[in-house]
């Protein structure tokens, strides 16, 4: 008897894929009983995300373990994968099942995208098993979609080119990332900046755009301006206008503003012109991942990674379609399921008010239904496996609600506004402009959250040539504002639209075609990486670039590493590999040349690096994955363990007893070594520490814990001084 082995990407995905069939759970796999689709039954096992990973540099050559310039660039002759140690047990289960003599066919059931393609094929490759392969390719995990997918399996050749693309992408990113990170970390250490600087094809151009905005904000010099506002009474109606001349309302001279105001006091006014323009706004497109991440961040302040994780959970439950979609459109087949989906949604109390829908069917509406614009996956929509949002955890409910509302809104009419501009002439000389809008038809806006849309500013119904008077005039002072900081949600859009920052028109088109920096699946991870690498900080959802980020981008300068140009060229070639019109080997040779150039450029430019104005002394490696969580001594307050918590040392009993005793790793620009921390915890003085900096003054001192507080000890006069506030 023979049967297939299904390999899913994750355990919960494996369970979902088996749910339509009678099955029995085993250790690390599931046995599907015979049924109409699998007459002899089947095995289903899974990866745990990436079971395999590219090996570390020293695996190729032992000397590559050393971070030295003469070891760069590191270019392996052939890339190698290995099993992640923490996932070795599951790999052995998959390998044993693949080698089972009864397994005569493999069904690749990873996520239907590049990453899923790579994860499962790499596992098969490492086992050395060569059996016929078929591909499950579905965008929904409902029971019906799963059954239909298994009945319409793709062949091995249908998606093999996509694997080559993903493999080439991963290896190319390794080459650039490893070599660029090492060369900049080594050269910056020579400048006295002892930290690890992570550099990457997508993360570094993204960081350069963030740093650019940070510098624009820092260098912005606010300028005062004055504007003149007048209140008019015309035919018993009142409205306010702003003085303008040649389209400009701001005055740099306060005295001139006062003179204009004085001139207009109690003068006659005439309605010089009234223009009303009607604008229609179509319902927004269905969600792709980027749009949903940006919306969730705007409404709920969710980081993009959180939104993706929630979506993945909803997808695993079978209630939304594939989360990593880059498409805003659906096929005709999907659109035909909408009436049935919406009829179920209709019964939930929070949506009852939106029914009956103005449009019962949108199959013919190309704004939403366009097969040509559906790539590997269609837009993110609720599946026919509808559940009550109130039955979900709070965060899942919020995201599911957004997806539902976007689908309902697609069945509504356009929103219509009238935008009115009144031009008022005072004493035949001074022109004032009044602008307002009026909602004529609510349309889809009835359904969707409008955030801070505000109330409509209504203007009275006046006519041209009507006369009135100026009842009040006032001068208001304002200040020019710097560019706004990006929010995390805006970072997603920034990455997606990075093409507009290219001067080369052809490359701009390429980047627009491939939708910017990164992919729908990777952008949230890149933002998380920038946070973890201490390049950016998020405060109240606002993005700040750190001095560490500024140092790196200043060092890279105008080199290609900091420009979206490299990504544009890469994505063009990678997409060609993905459809089988370009060779991965040719692409990799180009990347090897680029890696050599990156190293050469960094070494040549480093003598001219200068970092004035940046707090480089504070950019010091304060934690390591090897020391994180390690015990360094006993707590001076509760005798619990003091452990390395990354940025500081803290008590292990904090969660149990709320003991808040901590010791900083940095004091006035100096790193406090673990050796000195151990001395402090034993009640001893530290070694003499040289180079503390405060108020432009440099001094040397020892440290000691006195009454559980750090004190400076100055050797010359044996005096003590409390540690200054570190805030």
C-alpha positions in Angstrom: 0.0 0.0 0.0 1.3 3.4 -0.9 0.2 6.9 0.1 1.5 10.5 0.0 3.3 12.5 2.7 1.9 16.1 3.2 4.4 18.6 4.6 3.0 21.7 6.1 4.9 24.8 7.2 3.7 24.9 10.8 2.0 22.4 13.3 -1.3 24.3 13.5 -1.4 24.5 9.7 -0.9 20.8 9.5 -3.8 20.2 11.9 -6.0 22.5 9.8 -5.1 20.7 6.6 -6.1 17.4 8.2 -9.4 18.7 9.7 -11.7 17.8 6.7 -10.6 14.2 6.9 -10.9 11.4 9.6 -7.4 11.4 11.2 -5.3 10.3 14.2 -2.7 12.4 15.8 0.8 10.8 16.3 4.1 12.1 17.6 5.1 14.9 15.2 2.7 13.9 12.5 -0.9 13.1 11.7 -2.2 10.0 10.0 -5.2 10.6 7.7 -7.5 7.7 7.3 -8.6 6.5 3.8 -11.2 8.8 2.2 -12.4 9.8 -1.2 -9.4 12.2 -1.9 -6.8 9.9 -0.3 -8.0 6.3 -1.0 -5.2 4.7 0.9 -4.9 7.5 3.5 -1.9 9.9 4.0 0.6 11.1 6.5 0.8 14.8 7.3 3.8 16.3 9.1 5.2 19.8 9.3 8.1 22.2 9.7 8.2 24.6 12.6 8.8 27.6 10.4 12.4 27.5 9.2 13.7 24.0 10.2 16.8 24.8 8.1 19.2 27.8 7.9 22.2 28.9 6.0 25.4 27.9 7.9 27.6 30.4 9.7 30.7 31.7 7.9 33.2 29.5 9.9 31.5 26.4 8.6 32.9 27.2 5.2 36.4 28.3 6.5 37.4 28.2 10.1 39.3 31.5 9.8 36.1 33.3 8.8 35.1 33.2 12.4 37.5 36.1 13.0 36.1 39.6 12.3 39.1 40.9 10.3 39.3 43.0 7.2 41.7 40.6 5.4 39.0 37.9 5.7 36.6 40.0 3.6 34.7 39.5 1.4 33.5 36.1 2.4 32.2 34.3 -0.7 31.4 30.6 -0.4 31.9 28.5 -3.5 28.5 26.8 -2.8 26.0 27.7 -0.2 25.1 25.1 2.5 22.0 24.7 4.7 21.9 23.0 8.1 19.2 22.0 10.5 18.5 24.5 13.3 19.6 22.8 16.5 16.4 23.7 18.3 14.3 22.0 15.6 16.4 18.9 15.0 13.9 16.5 16.6 11.1 17.5 14.2 13.5 17.3 11.3 14.3 13.7 12.2 10.5 12.9 12.2 10.1 14.5 8.8 13.1 12.7 7.4 11.9 9.3 8.8 8.5 9.8 7.1 10.1 10.8 3.8 12.2 7.7 3.8 9.2 5.5 4.7 8.9 2.9 1.8 5.1 3.3 1.8 5.4 7.0 1.1 5.6 7.2 -2.7 4.7 10.9 -3.3 5.3 14.2 -1.5 2.7 17.0 -1.3 4.4 20.3 -0.6 1.8 22.2 1.6 3.8 25.2 2.8 2.3 28.7 2.6 1.5 29.5 -1.0 4.4 32.0 -1.6 8.1 32.3 -2.0 9.0 31.7 1.6 6.8 28.6 2.0 8.3 27.3 -1.2 11.8 27.6 0.2 11.1 26.2 3.7 9.6 22.9 2.6 11.9 22.2 -0.4 15.0 22.9 1.7 13.9 20.2 4.2 13.4 17.7 1.4 16.8 18.6 -0.1 18.6 18.1 3.2 17.1 14.6 3.7 18.4 13.5 0.3 15.0 12.0 -0.6 14.0 12.2 -4.3 10.4 11.2 -4.7 7.7 12.7 -7.0 6.5 16.1 -5.7 3.2 17.9 -6.0 2.2 21.3 -4.7 -0.9 22.4 -2.7 -1.5 26.0 -3.6 -4.5 27.6 -1.8 -5.4 31.1 -0.4 -7.9 29.9 2.2 -7.9 27.3 5.0 -11.6 26.6 5.0 -12.5 22.9 4.7 -13.9 23.3 1.2 -10.8 25.2 0.0 -8.6 22.5 1.5 -10.5 19.7 -0.2 -10.6 21.6 -3.5 -6.8 22.3 -3.3 -5.9 18.6 -2.8 -8.1 17.7 -5.8 -6.3 20.3 -8.0 -2.6 19.9 -7.0 0.1 21.7 -9.0 3.1 19.8 -10.4 6.6 20.2 -9.2 7.6 22.2 -12.2 4.7 24.7 -11.7 6.5 26.3 -8.7 10.1 25.2 -9.0 11.2 28.6 -10.5 9.7 30.3 -7.4 12.0 28.2 -5.2 15.0 29.2 -7.3 14.0 32.9 -6.8 13.6 32.4 -3.0 16.9 30.5 -2.8 18.7 33.1 -4.8 17.2 35.9 -2.6 18.3 34.2 0.6 21.9 33.5 -0.5 22.3 37.0 -2.0 21.0 38.6 1.2 23.5 36.5 3.1 26.4 37.6 0.9 25.6 41.3 1.2 24.5 41.2 4.8 27.4 39.3 6.2 30.1 41.2 4.3 28.6 44.7 4.7 27.8 44.1 8.4 31.3 42.9 9.2 33.2 45.6 7.2 31.3 48.5 8.7 31.4 47.0 12.2 35.2 46.5 12.0 35.9 49.9 10.5 33.6 51.7 12.9 35.3 49.9 15.8 38.6 51.4 14.6 36.9 54.8 15.1 36.2 53.9 18.7 32.6 52.8 18.1 32.4 49.3 19.5 29.1 47.8 18.5 27.7 45.4 15.9 26.3 47.2 12.9 23.8 45.2 11.0 23.6 46.1 7.3 21.1 44.6 4.7 19.7 45.1 1.3 16.3 46.1 2.5 16.8 47.3 6.1 19.6 49.8 5.2 17.8 51.8 2.4 14.7 51.8 4.7 16.9 53.1 7.6 18.4 55.8 5.3 14.9 57.2 4.6 14.1 57.3 8.3 17.5 59.0 9.1 16.8 61.5 6.2 13.5 62.5 7.9 15.2 62.7 11.3 17.9 65.1 10.0 15.2 67.2 8.3 13.4 67.6 11.6 16.6 68.4 13.5 17.8 71.0 11.0 14.4 72.6 10.6 14.3 76.2 11.9 10.8 77.3 12.8 9.8 80.7 11.5 6.9 82.8 12.9 4.2 84.0 10.6 1.0 86.0 10.9 -2.4 85.6 9.3 -5.4 87.9 9.2 -9.0 86.5 9.8 -12.2 88.5 9.2 -15.7 87.7 10.3 -18.3 88.8 7.7 -22.0 89.4 8.0 -23.8 89.1 4.7 -27.6 89.1 4.4 -28.0 88.0 8.0 -25.4 85.2 7.7 -22.0 85.0 9.3 -18.8 83.3 8.1 -15.0 83.7 8.5 -12.4 84.3 5.8 -8.6 84.4 5.6 -6.7 87.2 3.9 -4.8 86.2 0.8 -2.7 87.8 -1.8 -1.4 85.9 -4.9 -2.5 82.7 -3.2 -0.3 83.3 -0.1 -1.9 84.0 3.3 1.1 84.0 5.6 2.9 87.3 6.4 6.4 87.5 7.8 5.9 91.1 9.1 3.5 91.4 12.1 3.2 95.2 11.6 1.9 94.6 8.0 -0.6 92.1 9.4 -1.8 94.7 11.9 -2.2 97.4 9.2 -4.2 95.0 7.0 -6.5 94.2 10.0 -6.9 97.9 10.8 -7.7 98.7 7.2 -10.5 96.2 7.2 -12.2 97.1 10.5 -15.9 97.9 9.9 -15.4 98.2 6.1 -17.9 97.1 3.6 -17.5 93.7 2.0 -18.9 92.1 -1.2 -19.1 88.5 -2.2 -16.7 88.5 -5.1 -17.1 84.9 -6.1 -18.7 81.6 -5.0 -17.4 78.3 -6.4 -18.8 74.9 -5.5 -17.2 71.7 -6.8 -18.8 68.3 -6.3 -16.4 65.4 -5.7 -17.2 61.7 -5.6 -15.1 59.3 -3.6 -15.3 55.6 -4.6 -15.2 53.0 -1.8 -11.6 52.0 -0.9 -10.0 49.0 -2.4 -10.1 45.7 -0.6 -7.2 45.1 1.8 -3.8 43.8 1.0 -1.4 43.3 3.9 0.3 46.7 3.7 -3.0 48.6 3.6 -4.3 46.6 6.6 -1.2 47.1 8.6 -1.3 50.9 8.0 -5.0 51.1 8.9 -4.6 49.0 12.1 -1.6 51.2 13.1 -3.6 54.4 12.5 -6.7 53.2 14.4 -5.3 50.9 17.1 -1.5 51.8 17.2 -0.8 48.1 16.4 2.8 47.6 15.2 2.9 46.0 11.7 4.3 42.7 13.1 1.4 42.5 15.5 -1.2 42.9 12.8 0.5 40.2 10.7 0.6 37.8 13.6 -3.1 38.4 14.3 -3.9 37.9 10.6 -2.0 34.7 10.6 -4.0 33.4 13.6 -7.3 34.3 11.8 -6.0 32.6 8.7 -5.1 29.4 10.7 -8.7 29.5 12.0 -9.9 29.5 8.4 -11.9 32.8 8.7 -9.8 35.1 6.6 -7.9 34.5 3.3 -4.1 34.3 3.0 -2.6 37.2 5.0 0.6 38.0 3.1 -1.2 39.0 -0.1 0.0 42.0 -2.1 -3.2 42.2 -4.1 -6.3 44.5 -3.6 -8.4 42.5 -6.0 -10.3 39.2 -6.2 -11.2 36.8 -9.0 -14.8 36.5 -10.4 -15.0 33.1 -8.6 -14.3 34.7 -5.2 -16.7 37.6 -5.9 -19.4 35.1 -6.5 -19.1 33.9 -2.9 -19.6 37.3 -1.4 -23.5 37.3 -1.2 -23.4 34.1 0.9 -20.6 35.5 3.1 -22.5 38.8 3.6 -25.8 37.0 4.4 -24.1 35.4 7.4 -22.5 38.7 8.5 -25.9 40.3 8.3 -27.1 38.4 11.4 -24.5 39.9 13.7 -25.9 42.9 15.6 -23.0 45.3 14.9 -23.5 45.0 11.2 -27.3 44.9 11.0 -27.6 48.6 10.3 -25.7 48.3 7.0 -28.2 45.9 5.5 -29.8 45.6 3.1 -26.8 46.5 1.0 -27.1 49.1 -1.8 -25.4 46.7 -4.1 -26.1 43.0 -3.7 -23.5 41.9 -6.2 -20.1 43.3 -7.4 -19.0 40.6 -9.7 -18.9 43.0 -12.7 -17.2 45.8 -10.7 -13.6 46.0 -12.0 -12.6 48.2 -9.1 -12.7 45.1 -6.9 -12.9 42.1 -9.4 -10.0 42.0 -11.8 -8.3 38.7 -12.6 -5.4 40.4 -14.3 -4.5 42.2 -11.0 -4.6 39.1 -8.8 -1.1 37.8 -8.4 -0.4 34.6 -6.4 -3.2 35.5 -4.0 -6.3 37.6 -4.0 -7.1 40.4 -1.5 -7.6 39.7 2.2 -11.3 38.9 2.7 -13.5 37.0 5.2 -14.0 33.4 4.1 -17.4 31.7 3.9 -16.5 30.2 7.3 -17.9 33.3 9.0 -17.8 33.6 12.8 -19.2 36.2 15.2 -16.4 38.8 15.8 -17.5 39.0 19.5 -16.5 35.3 19.9 -12.8 36.2 19.2 -10.1 37.7 21.5 -10.1 41.5 21.5 -7.2 42.1 19.1 -8.4 39.4 16.7 -11.9 40.9 16.8 -10.6 44.3 15.8 -8.7 43.0 12.8 -11.5 40.7 11.7 -13.9 43.6 12.0 -11.7 45.8 9.7 -11.7 43.0 7.0 -15.5 42.5 7.3 -16.2 46.3 7.1 -14.0 46.7 4.0 -15.9 44.0 2.2 -19.3 45.6 3.2 -18.1 49.0 2.1 -17.3 47.6 -1.4 -21.1 47.1 -1.8 -21.9 50.7 -1.0 -22.2 53.8 -3.3 -19.6 56.5 -3.5 -19.3 59.2 -0.9 -20.2 62.7 -2.3 -19.0 66.1 -1.0 -19.5 69.6 -2.1 -16.4 71.8 -1.7 -17.2 75.5 -1.6 -14.9 78.4 -1.9 -16.1 82.0 -1.2 -14.0 84.9 -2.2 -14.9 88.1 -0.3 -13.5 91.6 -1.3 -13.2 94.2 1.5 -13.3 97.9 0.4 -12.5 96.9 -3.2 -8.9 96.0 -2.1 -8.4 93.2 0.4 -9.3 89.6 -0.6 -10.4 87.0 1.9 -11.0 83.3 1.1 -13.3 81.0 2.9 -13.3 77.2 2.3 -15.7 74.6 3.5 -17.3 71.3 2.6 -20.7 69.6 2.9 -21.5 65.9 2.9 -24.1 65.3 0.2 -24.1 61.5 0.2 -22.5 59.4 3.0 -22.1 56.2 0.9 -19.4 53.8 2.1 -18.4 56.2 4.9 -21.3 54.9 6.9 -19.5 51.6 7.2 -15.8 52.5 7.7 -14.0 54.0 10.7 -13.1 57.5 9.7 -10.5 58.2 12.5 -9.9 61.9 12.9 -12.0 63.0 10.0 -13.6 65.8 12.0 -16.8 67.6 11.4 -17.7 69.1 8.1 -17.1 72.9 8.1 -20.3 74.3 6.6 -20.5 77.7 4.8 -23.7 79.8 4.5 -25.5 79.9 1.2 -24.5 83.3 -0.1 -24.5 84.6 -3.7 -22.0 86.5 -5.9 -22.3 90.4 -5.5 -24.1 90.3 -2.2 -23.0 93.1 0.1 -22.2 92.9 3.8 -19.8 94.2 6.5 -16.7 93.3 8.4 -17.8 92.7 12.0 -14.5 91.5 13.4 -10.8 91.3 12.3 -8.1 89.5 14.2 -4.4 88.7 13.6 -3.2 85.2 14.6 0.4 84.2 15.0 1.6 80.8 13.9 4.9 79.0 13.4 6.1 76.9 10.6 6.2 73.2 11.5 8.9 70.6 10.8 8.1 67.5 8.8 6.1 65.0 10.8 7.7 61.9 12.1 6.7 58.6 10.5 4.4 56.3 12.5 5.0 52.6 12.3 2.1 52.2 9.9 3.5 54.9 7.7 6.9 53.0 7.6 5.1 50.2 5.8 3.8 52.7 3.2 7.2 54.4 3.0 8.8 51.0 2.2 6.2 50.2 -0.3 6.5 53.6 -2.2 10.3 53.9 -1.9 10.5 54.1 -5.7 9.6 57.8 -5.6 13.0 58.5 -4.0 14.9 57.3 -7.1 16.1 59.7 -9.7 16.4 57.0 -12.4 13.0 56.9 -14.0 13.4 53.3 -15.3 14.4 52.0 -11.9 11.6 53.9 -10.3 9.2 52.0 -12.5 10.8 48.7 -11.6 10.5 49.5 -7.9 6.9 50.6 -8.3 6.2 47.4 -10.2 7.7 45.2 -7.4 6.1 47.4 -4.8 9.1 49.0 -3.2 11.4 47.8 -0.5 10.8 44.3 0.9 7.7 42.3 0.3 4.3 42.1 2.0 5.7 39.2 4.0 9.0 40.8 5.1 8.3 44.5 5.8 7.0 44.0 9.3 10.0 41.9 10.1 12.4 44.6 8.8 10.8 47.2 11.1 11.1 44.8 14.0 14.8 44.2 13.1 15.5 47.9 13.0 14.0 48.2 16.5 16.0 45.2 17.8 19.2 46.5 16.4 18.7 49.8 18.2 18.5 51.8 15.0 15.1 53.2 15.7 12.9 53.8 18.8 9.2 54.0 18.9 7.7 56.5 21.3 3.9 57.0 21.2 3.8 55.4 17.8 6.3 57.9 16.5 9.6 56.7 14.8 12.9 58.2 16.0 16.3 57.4 14.4 19.0 56.8 17.0 22.6 58.1 16.8 23.7 54.5 16.0 21.5 54.8 12.9 22.9 58.2 12.0 26.5 56.9 12.4 25.9 54.0 10.0 24.1 56.0 7.3 26.7 58.8 7.5 29.4 56.2 7.1 27.7 54.6 4.1 27.0 58.0 2.6 25.7 58.0 -1.0 26.9 54.4 -1.7 24.4 52.1 -3.3 23.8 50.2 0.0 21.7 53.2 1.3 19.7 53.6 -1.9 16.6 51.8 -3.0 18.4 51.5 -6.4 20.0 48.2 -5.5 16.7 46.7 -4.4 15.1 47.9 -7.6 17.7 46.1 -9.7 17.6 43.0 -7.5 13.8 42.7 -7.5 13.7 43.0 -11.3 16.1 40.1 -11.7 14.6 38.0 -8.9 11.1 38.3 -10.4 12.5 37.2 -13.7 14.1 34.2 -12.0 10.7 33.5 -10.4 8.9 33.2 -13.7 11.8 31.3 -15.3 13.2 34.0 -17.7 16.5 34.5 -15.9 19.1 32.3 -14.3 19.8 32.3 -10.6 23.5 31.4 -11.2 24.0 34.5 -13.4 22.4 36.7 -10.7 24.6 35.3 -8.0 27.8 36.1 -9.9 26.6 39.7 -10.0 25.9 39.7 -6.3 29.4 38.3 -5.6 30.9 41.3 -7.5 28.7 43.7 -5.6 29.9 42.2 -2.3 33.5 42.8 -3.2 32.7 46.4 -4.2 30.9 47.0 -0.9 33.9 46.0 1.0 36.3 48.0 -1.2 34.2 51.1 -1.0 33.9 51.0 2.8 37.6 50.6 3.3 38.4 53.4 0.8 36.0 55.9 2.3 36.6 55.1 6.0 39.5 57.6 6.5 37.1 60.4 5.7 34.4 59.4 8.1 33.5 62.0 10.6 30.7 61.9 13.2 30.7 65.3 14.9 27.5 66.1 16.7 26.7 62.5 17.4 27.0 60.8 20.8 29.3 58.1 19.5 30.6 57.3 23.0 27.2 56.0 23.9 27.1 53.5 21.0 28.6 50.6 22.8 27.6 46.9 22.8 25.9 46.5 26.1 24.5 43.1 25.7 25.0 39.8 23.9 22.9 36.8 23.2 25.5 34.9 25.1 25.2 36.9 28.4 21.5 37.8 28.2 19.7 36.3 31.2 23.0 35.2 32.9 23.4 35.6 36.7 26.1 38.1 37.8 25.5 38.2 41.6 23.1 38.6 44.5 20.6 41.5 44.8 21.6 44.1 47.4 17.9 44.5 48.5 16.3 41.0 48.6 19.2 38.6 48.0 17.6 37.4 44.8 19.7 36.9 41.7 20.9 39.9 39.6 20.7 38.9 35.9 21.7 40.5 32.6 18.5 42.1 31.2 20.0 43.6 28.1 20.2 47.4 28.7 20.7 46.9 32.5 21.1 44.4 35.3 18.0 43.7 37.3 16.6 41.5 40.1 15.2 38.1 39.0 12.5 38.5 41.7 10.8 41.5 40.1 7.7 39.6 38.9 7.3 37.8 42.2 8.1 40.5 44.8 8.3 43.7 42.7 11.9 44.1 43.8 13.0 47.0 41.5 16.8 47.1 42.3 18.8 47.7 39.1 22.3 48.6 38.0 22.9 50.5 34.7 25.3 49.2 32.1 26.2 52.8 31.0 27.0 55.7 33.3 27.9 59.1 31.9 29.1 57.6 28.6 31.2 54.8 30.2 30.3 51.1 30.1 30.4 49.4 33.5 32.0 46.0 33.0 30.6 42.8 34.4 33.7 42.4 36.5 33.0 45.8 38.2 29.3 44.9 38.6 30.2 41.8 40.5 32.4 43.9 42.8 29.6 46.3 43.4 27.2 43.5 44.4 29.8 42.1 46.8 30.0 45.5 48.5 33.4 46.3 47.1 34.7 49.3 45.2 35.1 49.0 41.4 38.4 49.5 39.6 39.2 53.1 38.7 37.0 54.0 35.7 38.4 56.7 33.5 36.5 59.0 31.2 33.2 59.8 32.8 31.7 62.9 31.0 29.4 65.5 32.4 28.7 69.1 31.4 31.7 69.0 29.0 34.0 67.9 31.8 35.8 64.5 31.9 36.8 62.8 35.2 37.9 59.5 36.7 36.3 57.7 39.7 35.6 54.5 41.3 32.0 53.3 42.1 30.6 51.8 45.2 27.1 50.8 46.5 26.4 52.7 49.7 22.9 52.2 51.2 21.9 50.5 48.0 22.7 53.6 45.9 25.7 54.0 43.5 28.2 56.6 44.7 31.3 58.1 43.0 34.6 57.7 44.9 37.2 60.3 44.0 40.6 59.0 44.9 42.5 62.3 45.5 40.4 63.5 48.4 38.6 60.2 49.2 35.3 62.1 48.8 32.0 60.5 47.8 29.4 61.9 45.6 25.9 60.6 44.7 25.5 59.4 41.2 23.8 62.1 39.1 20.3 61.5 37.7 20.7 59.4 34.5 17.4 60.7 32.9 
